[in-house]
Amino acid sequence: MEQETKCIDAGYTPKNGEPRMIPIIQSTTFKYDTSEDMGKLFDLEADGYFYTRLQNPTNDMVAKKIAALEGGTAAMLVSSGQAANFFAVFNIATAGDHVIASTSIYGGTFNLFNVTMRKMGVDFTFVDPDCSDEELEAAFKPNTKAVFGETIANPSLTVFDIERFAKAAHAHGVPLIVDNTFATPINCRPFEWGCDIVTHSTTKYMDGHDATVGGAIVDSGKFDWMAHKDKFPGLTTPDDSYHGITYAEKFGKEGAYITKATAQLMRDFGSTPSPMNSYLLNLGLESLAVRVQRHCENARKVAEFLENNEHVSWVNYPGLKSSKYYGRAKKYMPNGTCGVISFGVKGGREAASRFMSSLKLAIIATHVADAHTCVLHPATSTHRQLTDDELTACGVLPDMIRLSVGIENVNDIIADLDNALNA
């Protein structure tokens, strides 16, 4: 099936007389006839459900759809994008281990890695995504367990060179994990470029309607854990908490990673989405291909308008030919990038603030990547405690506007921006 068809039909096939839409299994608990039947589930000897904190049928149906869209072999839903990135890394890197991550990643993910996971004993080295081969090679250590990046970074819009980082990771026997939130599998499938694990904040384009917070992890099923047995003992040696099961042996390359993340991490952390949220996510997925195309078409036209506007000092959008990442974007995302643009308003912080207060259609919000056009001025909101010099030092210019272009009529979006810029 093509991607547009998978958005509608993958993950769940109703049988004769069954519901057309995925059923909402709003139950914490599942009944079994005998203790032996349930015991097989606890021993991972049988498929099934016994407690929604670990798995739920509704969640799994939606996870299967996302796996099909990404071209993976297994997937799981979690309660947020943050949980997805935490699980994805912590599933293979624990206390005493080391991970390489791009510097151009979402600020929340950076803090997760640089602060919280360091407290848990995981060391991180952050590298510029445009670093030299020598700098990238120098970042690896004997205890490196993974490399992490974002297809299109939030909010810097850096385009990650997936193929290059995948080759470097594989040369050292470790997987590449890529957060594909902004591009979505409609515009980019990182597995086709050598990536091993994909994560998503499904809160963004996948849901697309400000309705649900969620995350997803997808395994390509291609990384050979047993070939690097000493590096990944959690997958390649017996798990005493499950009667000595060795995940990589019992579930193979295709299922070991997600099975371990479910059986261990979801069991212990309980970051599961509610079945109702997964149902709403599925509604968003059904229109994902159509919406992403419209987001990208609108964003390209808006970016071109901004680039030629006398009140705008600079525009950052990887879909513009003037972008330093235009060539890389065309390689990985030939059909479009995303709907997020950043630009500067001439006149600095004060002018940018006046621009924000003059908007009528665009919604002032911290969110991005949904049907509505959303806008944020970090200097007077998320970063308002910083001086102009401090803003510049952390890469958030005082005049910067982050614009998430929605799927309204593009002429209305441009008219709103034009009026606010003239004001």
N, C-alpha and C positions, 0 to 999 in steps of 0.2 A: 504493500500500500504506500501511496505517497503521503507526505506529511499532513496535508489537509484532511485526508481520509482518516489517518491515525488519530487526529485530534477528535474526531467524532466517534470512531468505532473501536479503537484499540483499548485493551485492558478488561473489557467486559463484553461478552457475547450472550445475550439472553436466549434461553431455550424456549421451546414452544409454550406459550401462555405465561411466560415470565415478564417482569417489568421491563419496559424499554430503557428507562433510566436506571442507573446503578442504585440498588437499594441502600437505604441508610440503616445500618445495623447498629442502632443506638442502644447497645448493651455492654455492660462491663464484663459480663460473665457468660460462659457457654456450658451447657449441660452434657454430661456423658453417662452412658449406661453402666460402666464399670470403672473401678479404679485402674484396672490394667489399661483400658483405653486412654485414660488421661495420663497414665504413667509413660506411655509411648511418646506423648507430646513433650513431657519434661525431659525425656532422654533424647529428644530430637530424632526419634525413630519413625515418626509419622507426621504428616502435614495436618494442620488444623489450628484451632484457636481455643485458648482457655482463659485468657484475661486480656482485656483491651489495652492495658498498659504496655504490653509487648506488641501485640498485633491485633488488627481488626479487619474483617473482610472488606468493608467499604474503603478503608485506607489502602489496602493492598490492591484493590481494583484500580484506584487512581495511580498508585505507584507503578503498576504495570503499564499504564498508558504513557507515563513519563519515560519509563525505560524504553518503550517502543519508539517514542519520538527521538530519544537520544541514540538509539541503536545499541543499548546495553543489554545485559543478560539478567540483571536483578536490580531492584531499587527498593527504597523504603522512604516513607514520609515521616517527617519530624515536625515539631511544633513551631519552628521558626527557621529562617536562614542562618541565624547565629548557631542554633543547635545543629544544623546540617554541617557547617564548617567545623564545629567542635568535634562532632562524632566522626567526621571523615578523617580528621587528623589523629584524634585520640585513639581511634580503632587500631592504628599501627604504630603510633609514637607515644611512649609513656615516659615516666621519670627516668632521666639519664639519656634520653634520645635527643636528636637534633633534626630540625626541619629548616629548609630554605624557602623563603617566601618573597614574592615581589613587593617592592615598596609601594607600588601603585595598586592598592587594594582599599576596599571600604574601611573607613575609620573604625567602625565597630569590630570588624575582623582583625584589624591591626591591634587594637587594644586587647582583644581576646587572646591573640598570640603573644603579644609583647608584655602583657601584664599578668592576666589570669593564668594562662597556661605555663608561663615561667614559674609562677608560684607552685604549680603542680610538678615542676621538675623538668619540663620540656624546654630545650634551648632553641632559639630561633636566630637565623641570620637573614637579614633583609637585603635584597640586591635590587639595583635599578633594573627594570625590565629591558632597558636598552644598554645594559652593561656589555663589556667586551667578553669574548670567549674566555680570556684569561681570568677576568674577574669572576665570572660564573664558576669556572673550574675551581678557583681558590676557595669558594664558599663551601664546597663539600668537605665533610669530615667522615672519619670511619663510622661514626654513629648516626650519620644522616639517614633518615627513614622516609622522607618524602620531599617533594617540591610542590609549591602552591602558587597559583596566580589567578587572575580574573580575565576572562575573554575581553571584556571592555570594562575598565576599572571605573568604579563609582567613588568620587565624582570626577576624577581627572580625565576620564575617557581615553586613557592609554589603551592601545590595542596590543594584547599579549601575543608574543611570537610562540605559539603553541608547539609547533614542530621542533623549533630549536631547543626549547626547554625540555621537551619530551626526550629528545636524543641525549641531552646531557644527563637527565635523570636516569635513563635506561643504561647509560654507560657506567653508572655507579650502582646499578641494581636496585633502584628505588622507583616507585610510581610517581607520575605527575597527577596532581589534583587541580582541577580547574573549576572555578565558580563561573557558570555560564548564564547568570541571571539576566544581564542586560541584553545579550545577543539572543537568548532562547534557542532551542534546537531548530526553530524555523529558519534562523539566519546562520547558525553555526552549529556543527556537530563535532565537538573537540575530539571524540574518539577516532574520527577519520584522519586526524593529524597526529595521532600517537598518544593522546591523553589516556589515562587509565581510570580515573574516578572523576565524575562530574557532580557538582553541587548546585543547588538553586535556592534562592529565596523565592518561594512560590508566591509570596505576598505581592510581588511586583507583576510583571506582564502575564504570568501564568494565571493568576487570579484576575488581575486587571480591572477590578471594580471596587477597590477599597473595602472588601468584604471580610477577608480572612488573612490572618497571619499564618505562615507555614514555611516549610522547607522540604527539600528532597535530596537524596543521595542516590546516584546511579553508578553501578559498576560496569565497566566495559567487558569484564570476563576474560580479558586478554593477558593480564599480568600473571606471570608464573611465580606464585609465592614459594613453591617448593624448590624452585631453582635458586632461590636466595634464602634458604631455610634458616640460616644463622641470623639473618637480619630481622626476621619476623616470627619470633617464637610463639607469639600469641595465635598465629594462624597455622603454624607448622609443628607445634608440639601439643601434647594432650592438655585439655582444659579440665582441671579437676572439678570445677563447678558443674560440669556436664558429664560426669562419669568417664572422663578421659578421652572425650572425642577430640580428634585432630581435624579442625575445620577444612584445611586445604586438602586433606586426604578424602574425607567423607563427602564434601560438597564440591570439590574441584575448583578450577579457576573461575568457573562461571557463577558459583554460589557462595564460596567461602567467606568473602569479605562482608557481604550484606548479612549473611547468617550470623556471623560473629557480632556484628554491630547490633543486630536485633537481640540475639540471645544474651549478650553481656551488657552492652551500653544502654539499650532501651529498657532492659530488665532493671538496671540499677539506677538510671537517671530519670526514667519515666517521661521523656520529652515527646509524648505522643500527641498527635492532633486529635481533636474530637471528630467522630464520623460525620457530623453535620458540616464541619469546616471542610472536610475532604469532599463532601458532596458539592458544596459551593465552589470549591477549587475545580472540580470536574466541569461545572458549567462554564467557568472561565476558559478552561482548556479547549472546549468545543469550538470556541471562536478565536482561539489564539492565532492561527495562521492568517485569518482575515484581518484581525486587529493589528498584528505586527506589521503587515504590509502597509496599512494605513498610517500607523505611527511613523514609519520610516519615510513614506512619501511626504507626509506633512512636515516632518523634521527637516528634510532636505530643503524644502521650499522656504521654511522659516529661517534656516541657517543662511541660505542665499540672500534672503531679505535683510537679515541682520548684518551680513558681511558688507552690504552696499548701503547701509544706513549711516548718515553723517553723525549721529549721536552715539554710535557704538565704536569703542576703541579696539576691540579684538573679539574674535569668535573661535571657539574650539568645538569642532564636530568632525569626527573621523570620516564622515561621508562627503566632506568638502575637498575639492582638489588641492586647496591650499593647506590642508592638514598634513603634518609630518607623518601621520599614520594612514594616509589615504591608500598608499600602495599595499600596506599590510592588511588593511581592512578589505580591499578588493580580493586579496588572496584567500582570506578566511571567511569573508562574508560578502560574496559577490552580489547578493540580492538586497543588501541593506544592512545597516549596523544596529541602531536603536533609535529611540525617540528623545534622548536626553542631549541637551546642548548647554554649554556654558559660554558666557560672553561678558564683556565689560562695558559699563556705561561711562561715557566721558563725564568727568566731573567728580569721580571717586565715590566715596561712601555716601556723601550727602545727596548727590544726584541719583545714585542707585536707590536710595531710600525713597526719594520723591517718585521715581519710576514705579516702585512697588506699590505705593499708595494710590497711584493713578490707574492701576489695572482694574478692569471691570469683569472680564470673562475668566481670566486665569485665576486659579485658586492659590492663595498663599498657604503652603503646607510643607511639612518636612518630608512628605512622601514623594516618590517618583514612580514612573512606569505604570500608570493606569489610564483609564479611558479619558479622564479629565486632564486638561492642561494645568499643571501645577508649577509653581514658581517659588524660589527661595533666595533670599539675600543673606548669606551666611554672616556677613559682618554685623548685621543688626538683629540676628536671631541666634543661630546655633553657636556662633563664635563672637557674640557681642561683647564678651568680657576682654577681648584682645584689642590692643592698639593696632594702628595701621602697619607699623613696623613688624609687630608680632604676627599679624595676619600674613604679610608677605613672606616672612620666614617659614611659615608652615604651609606655604603654597596656596593659600586662600587669599586672593587679592581683595582689597577693600571695595573695588568696583564690581566684583564678580557676581553675576546672577546665574543660578542654576535653573534651567528651564526644562521641564519634562513635557514635551509636546503631546497632546492628547489626540483623540480621533474626531474632534469636532470639525466643522468645515474650515479648511485651512485659511480661507479668506477672512473669516471671523477672527481666527487666532492672530493673523498678521495685522488686522485692523486694530485689535486691542493693544498689541505691542506698539504699533505705530503711534496711536493716541498717547500711550503712556510715555513713550520716548520723547514725543513733541512737548509733553507737559514738563 
